[in-house]
Amino acid sequence: MNNMNQMMKQVKKMQAQMLKAQEELEHKTFEGTAGGVVTVTVNGHKKVLSVDIKPEAVDPDDIEMLQDLVLTAINDALTKAEEVANSDMGKFTGGMKIPGLF
């Protein structure tokens, strides 16, 4: 019975550490860029915080290029956020992917 209590304490401690790590991810920011003219900032919860487009990126005759640059920058930022989230949370999960955790 003492072993079970010890294990439950360890589980609660790990849960608290995971919750703290998830909260810290919200305050981390990641930038993705494309072509040096589009920059997107996201947080560790993969929410877009800002999009910066330099004037030289805007060509009324080539809107598709601007759209591609924005998508590329967003995906770059989200990839960086995902990598850090996986690394931070992987410390607790041993590399297992747990749906809904992060």
Secondary structure in CASP SS format (residue, H / E / C, confidence):
PFRMAT SS
TARGET T0000
AUTHOR 0000-0000-0000
METHOD secondary structure of the structure
MODEL  1
M C 1.00
N H 1.00
N H 1.00
M H 1.00
N H 1.00
Q H 1.00
M H 1.00
M H 1.00
K H 1.00
Q H 1.00
V H 1.00
K H 1.00
K H 1.00
M H 1.00
Q H 1.00
A H 1.00
Q H 1.00
M H 1.00
L H 1.00
K H 1.00
A H 1.00
Q H 1.00
E H 1.00
E H 1.00
L H 1.00
E H 1.00
H H 1.00
K C 1.00
T E 1.00
F E 1.00
E E 1.00
G E 1.00
T E 1.00
A E 1.00
G C 1.00
G C 1.00
V C 1.00
V E 1.00
T E 1.00
V E 1.00
T E 1.00
V E 1.00
N E 1.00
G C 1.00
H C 1.00
K C 1.00
K C 1.00
V E 1.00
L E 1.00
S E 1.00
V E 1.00
D E 1.00
I E 1.00
K C 1.00
P H 1.00
E H 1.00
A H 1.00
V C 1.00
D C 1.00
P C 1.00
D C 1.00
D C 1.00
I H 1.00
E H 1.00
M H 1.00
L H 1.00
Q H 1.00
D H 1.00
L H 1.00
V H 1.00
L H 1.00
T H 1.00
A H 1.00
I H 1.00
N H 1.00
D H 1.00
A H 1.00
L H 1.00
T H 1.00
K H 1.00
A H 1.00
E H 1.00
E H 1.00
V H 1.00
A H 1.00
N H 1.00
S H 1.00
D H 1.00
M H 1.00
G H 1.00
K H 1.00
F H 1.00
T H 1.00
G C 1.00
G C 1.00
M C 1.00
K C 1.00
I C 1.00
P C 1.00
G C 1.00
L C 1.00
F C 1.00
END
